[in-house]
Amino acid sequence: MMTGIRLKEKVKPFAKRMEGIAHPIRLSILYLLAHKDFPLHELAENMDYPSNLVSHHISQLVSSGWVEKKKWKQYVYYHLKHRVLFDWYRLFSGTPLAKEVIEKKLAAKACLPAGRGTLPADGV
């Protein structure tokens, strides 16, 4: 278990990243981007917010490292960076909680019927 300066140094980059999603609109954007890439106007339509407001929140997500831009034809598409999902794991890896959760999921996966590709939704 880390404490003191080492702990502060470990959580510092995660705190910055978490600040970037500390708004319901930003969390909504991340949810949509977890399904597929979107151009700004489609995000705004799906969220029922004006484009300028969504654009403001997208820029916050880009600057905090959650989202990246991809240009295709005349549109800029926004894409959820996959590696940020692993940041959560990196923060908590090596802790008893992480070990317990991982072991529980692996055990559940080992018990899946043949051909079933997802884990049961058990709230973990």
C-alpha positions in Angstrom: 0.0 0.0 0.0 1.3 3.4 -1.0 1.2 6.4 1.3 2.5 10.0 1.5 4.4 11.5 -1.5 4.2 8.3 -3.6 0.5 8.1 -3.2 0.1 11.8 -4.1 2.2 11.4 -7.2 0.2 8.3 -8.2 -3.2 9.9 -8.0 -2.2 13.4 -9.4 -2.7 12.5 -13.1 -5.9 10.6 -12.4 -7.3 13.6 -10.5 -6.6 15.9 -13.5 -8.4 13.4 -15.8 -11.3 13.0 -13.5 -11.8 16.8 -13.4 -12.3 16.6 -17.1 -15.5 14.5 -16.8 -16.9 16.2 -13.7 -20.1 17.3 -15.4 -23.3 15.5 -16.5 -23.0 16.7 -20.1 -19.5 15.3 -20.3 -20.5 12.0 -18.9 -23.3 11.9 -21.4 -20.9 12.5 -24.2 -18.6 9.7 -23.0 -21.6 7.4 -22.8 -22.5 8.1 -26.4 -18.9 7.8 -27.6 -18.7 4.4 -25.9 -21.2 3.3 -28.6 -19.6 4.8 -31.6 -17.8 7.9 -33.0 -19.9 11.0 -33.6 -19.6 14.3 -35.3 -20.5 17.3 -33.1 -23.9 17.9 -34.7 -25.0 14.3 -34.1 -23.9 14.4 -30.5 -25.9 17.6 -30.0 -28.9 16.1 -31.6 -28.7 12.9 -29.5 -28.3 15.0 -26.3 -30.9 17.6 -27.2 -28.4 20.5 -26.4 -27.2 23.3 -28.6 -24.0 22.5 -30.6 -22.1 25.4 -29.0 -22.7 23.9 -25.5 -21.7 20.4 -26.6 -18.6 21.9 -28.4 -17.5 23.5 -25.1 -17.8 20.2 -23.2 -16.1 18.3 -26.0 -13.1 20.6 -25.8 -12.9 19.9 -22.1 -12.9 16.2 -22.8 -10.2 16.6 -25.5 -8.0 18.7 -23.3 -8.3 16.3 -20.4 -7.4 13.3 -22.6 -10.7 11.4 -22.8 -11.6 12.2 -26.4 -9.7 12.7 -29.6 -10.7 14.2 -32.9 -10.7 12.3 -36.2 -11.3 14.1 -39.5 -13.3 12.2 -42.1 -14.4 14.0 -45.3 -15.9 17.4 -44.2 -16.7 16.2 -40.6 -14.7 16.0 -37.5 -15.6 12.9 -35.6 -15.0 12.5 -31.9 -13.7 9.3 -30.5 -13.4 7.9 -27.0 -9.8 7.0 -26.3 -9.7 3.4 -25.3 -6.6 3.6 -23.1 -8.3 5.9 -20.6 -10.6 3.1 -19.6 -7.4 1.2 -18.5 -6.4 4.2 -16.4 -9.0 3.2 -13.8 -7.4 -0.2 -13.6 -3.9 1.2 -13.3 -5.0 3.4 -10.4 -6.5 0.5 -8.4 -4.2 -2.3 -9.6 -2.5 -4.1 -6.8 -5.2 -3.3 -4.3 -7.2 -6.0 -2.5 -10.4 -4.6 -4.0 -9.0 -4.9 -7.6 -7.9 -8.4 -6.9 -11.3 -9.4 -5.5 -13.2 -7.9 -8.4 -10.9 -9.4 -11.0 -11.1 -12.9 -9.4 -14.9 -12.6 -9.2 -15.2 -11.7 -12.8 -12.8 -14.4 -13.9 -14.6 -17.0 -11.9 -18.0 -15.8 -13.4 -16.5 -16.0 -16.9 -15.3 -19.6 -16.2 -18.8 -20.6 -15.3 -20.4 -19.1 -18.5 -22.3 -21.6 -20.7 -20.7 -22.3 -24.0 -21.2 -19.6 -26.6 -22.1 -16.9 -24.2 -19.7 -14.0 -24.7 -20.6 -11.6 -21.9 -20.4 -11.6 -18.1 -23.5 -11.5 -16.0 -24.5 -8.0 -14.9 -23.9 -8.4 -11.2 -23.1 -4.8 -10.3 -19.4 -5.4 -9.8 
